[in-house]
Amino acid sequence: MKIAVGADHAGYALKEHLKGFLETLGHRVSDLGAFSEESVDYPDFAAAVARSVAGGEAERGLIVCGTGIGVAIAANKVDGIRAATCNDLFTASKSREHNDANVLTLGARIVGEGLAEDITRTFMESSFEAGRHERRVEKIRALE
């Protein structure tokens, strides 16, 4: 799977770590920045990842900031994006299974590398269950 990744300065180190992790899982990674820990504005990188996923250049996205919240809010402004901030394995799996989330957001100040790897693996490997959830996701799409 091709994964678009992005981060602000607070999420830079974790993004760099997760890029390598995703590659070990067999994914192709497209890094859309930031490229250092120099202070930047997170909406720029959230938008770049969200547009990459919405435009079909990437199948899923991963965005990291301090909490994961700001980048989720920004990414969700892009039509076709369902970004979910996940801090545990349950929310990672359910965001995919029930909500067909296509962008994972993480907080580098919330989760450590090991948990971030587990959350990322769970998110990338979980599938949308459709069924009764399809009607609800369609209602989300209708809001765009």
Secondary structure as UniProt FT lines:
FT   STRAND          2..7
FT   TURN            9..11
FT   HELIX           12..24
FT   TURN            25..26
FT   STRAND          28..31
FT   HELIX           42..54
FT   TURN            55..56
FT   STRAND          60..65
FT   HELIX           69..75
FT   TURN            76..77
FT   TURN            79..80
FT   STRAND          83..85
FT   HELIX           89..97
FT   TURN            98..99
FT   STRAND          103..107
FT   TURN            108..110
FT   HELIX           113..125
FT   HELIX           132..142
//
